[in-house]
């Protein structure tokens, strides 16, 4: 790929398709994949210790840890050939960045190396912290047929469950089940028996409209089994979405909420715009985060609707997003931390400079947190969210002690 093509890909990857590059990566392009533990001077640094003050680590569950691989280790993982072909440079480059971010080299296969790296990162957190591993279903059409060409990748429920069962002190797992499947209810019941804590959807990539009546039997089953739905909302750029960005409209989540489903909206719908369909089918588009705020303000959803703060500190979000979140102290029991791993290891998608320049993070703290990233991007993501300060306020401890949401 030539330099111009590479810059185009970097713009798509790190800035959600914005024209030009606003932030050249200030921590480099590629993850160095340091395999050492934190050096003693970092491990004992007052900022690292401060990140855990006031927290019960056994209640700290990262709700957004992707479980991916190459399908080379008997996992059943499948990756769309387009993500491994130079004929599709954006998808190819994205996948290369994800594998580099995951540092999946310590094993007989990429699949095993990915898990080994996650285990190492988990052991570098405070004892008791758990990562919630995400399965990921195929794309299906409205006839309940699997559509491989529109599926970015597939991580089986059985694989996610098995990895979690093998390492119960480090992992929990979240199933992924498409509601258009003929066997969706049976698959949900099976996942529940194996300990799935939730169901993960990425509507645009998977091809489901959350407001469709085709989902109703699945919503009824989620409510009966008391299993929450972790669902992406807002514009999606991490994987290919073929003309279905509209399925990320946060207002489409009214249907599961009105069925009594507990819904966690990933990333607090913090990217892009959607039609304000509350005002009619031809309404103008407004920021997805504004639509999320509207839903969060409605008393009917007080005990049903939550926001997952994964990705809200990435460079393709304006710093105003985290500022607005922190300025909602009434949300503290309804926000859930997640890392969106392996994205914290994709070097260009974070800019410490933007937080320093905006006055949300002192420069000396930014340097320490950046140094931690070289060894443990999960700890980096956690520390960054713990230290960002807006008008003297930080995210509440409740945002990080989320075990109670899932059990």
Secondary structure, 3 states (H helix, E strand, C coil): CCHHHHHHHHHHHHHCCCCCCCCCCCCCCCCCCCCCCCCHHHHCCHHHHHHHCCCCHHHCEEEEEECCCCCCCCCCCEECHHHHCCCCHHHHHHHHHHHHHHCCCCCCCHHHHHHHHHHHHHHCCCCCCEEEEECECCCECCCCCECHHHCCEEECHHHHHHHHHHCCCCEEEEECCCCCCCCHHHHHHHHHHCCCCEEEECHHHHCCCCCCHHHHHHHHHHHHHCCEEEEECCCCCCCCCCCCHHHHCHHHHHHHHHCCCCEEEEHHHCCCEEECHHHCCCCCEEEHHHHHHHHHCCHHHCCCEEEECCCCCCCCCCHHHHHHHHCCHHHHHHEECCCCECHHHCHHHCCHHHHHHCCCCCHHHHHHHHHHHHHCHHHHHHHHHHHCCECCECCCHHHCCCHHHHC
